[in-house]
Structures are given as C-alpha cells and as structure tokens.
Amino acid sequence: MTWRTAFSAAFELVGWWVGLTLLWLVLIGPVDTVEGVVGLSCAAVGAVAARLAGRAVTWR
C-alpha cells in the first residue's frame, strides 16, 4: 500500500464517519455523554463497513 492509497482510504473513512455522525446528530437531537460515545462508535463501525462494502464492489 502506497502513501497515496493509505491517505485516500483514511480520507474516505473520515468522510463516512463525519457524515454518519452528522446524520445521527440530526436524527437524535440533544445527547448525553454516554449516548455521544455510543453514537460516535457506531458511526465509526458504519464507516468501516461502508469502506469494505465499496471495496468489495470494486475489487478485482
């Protein structure tokens, strides 16, 4: 893996994570600390799943 592909993968993961976190915040509204940790963790899992799904579709 070159630095370019690693940077691209990291950028994609962060993009998915931010997008899913913002969507979660819009749908949930005000949150407590524990809810925030759970939401951020679930968004991270969703970002990894989205990255793997995208790779599975385009994998040769």
Sequence and secondary structure as in RCSB ss.txt:
>XXXX:A:sequence
MTWRTAFSAAFELVGWWVGLTLLWLVLIGPVDTVEGVVGLSCAAVGAVAARLAGRAVTWR
>XXXX:A:secstr
  HHHHHHHHHHHHHHHHHHHHHHHHHH S  HHHHHHHHHHHHHHHHHHHHHHHHHH  
